[in-house]
Amino acid sequence: MGTTASSAPAGRFPPGRLAFPHRDLTGIAQLQRHEILYLLGEAEQWVALNRQPSKHCGLLSGLTIINAFFENSTRTLLSFEIAGKRLGADVVNMQAATSSLKKGETLIDTAITLNAMRADAIVIRHGSSGATRLIADKVDCPVLNAGDGSHEHPTQALLDALTLRHALAARGEAAEDFTGLTVTICGDILHSRVARSNILCLTALGATVRLCAPPALMPRGIEAMGVEVFHHFDAALAGAEVVMMLRLQSERMSGQFVPSAREYRHLYGLTTRRLALARPGALVMHPGPMNRGVEIDSEVADLAGRSLITRQVEMGVAIRMACLDILTRAARGVEGWA
Ligand code: NCD
């Protein structure tokens, strides 16, 4: 399972090329459309395995994966840990609170230390944009970005795309990509690595992406990424098939960006009344953690058949299994030729 590129449909790749010619996964920006589709296709076998009572497979048996998380995480850390364990690897979690970082060690020294332990893959979450690339340049094994500052969170965008593909297929709207689909992303776009990776992934797959935020939380010049910019949520929702809500990233804000949570909900909160402005049956997504009653009301977050939020968590494990499999193929002596 997962050892060859055989699940890739013929003709999609330039012949004789590696299906995924990257050592690291630092961002969606590095990926081409066919590489994103390849990752999504490879994840399907893990979605299926994860739905079996016995979820273990020995593909990465004997390999060591280090999850080095310098920022808090629930979903991402847990799902990388579960992904590695289901693939049979030895998984070690290093969390900043217990590491030597608190003793003043530099990020580069930490990277050199992790490298000396001969990890076969390192998963990094860090508060600084570009930290993953910095570490990737210092170590000999694949590095996976689990979120770096407000830069990128590639596995989140991939799991979101996989979730959407499944939801559309369940409605009989299965398609290879998202051409013709309008996705509205609303929230703290300025500080969100999830927004950045999703913009790159969704536009690469053909979707129309609308961004909505108060002016202070919208990055200047973001239109250059091929998105439509809105400041009025009602207008951004009209006709959208998918609404992705983001949390206010208060920990990345220096100073006051919004007057109050109450005011923010009034203008940018997804309520049942607002959701009715989108296309009938519009799907709701959120990467978590949610602030219920601020950017999203509970009635919407828990709306059966429409909210994909728990499905996103499920798909997160499958996507991370696919990424760990694909990136460790070189170490396992397995080639993924197209
Ligand atoms: C996001 C993150 O950490 O970037 N969460 C996640 O990975 N599921 C979004 C957030 O923290 O708001």
Residues whose N, C-alpha, C, O or C-beta is under 5 A from the ligand:
A	BS01	NCD	R75 T76 G147 H153 V194 R247 P287 G288 P289
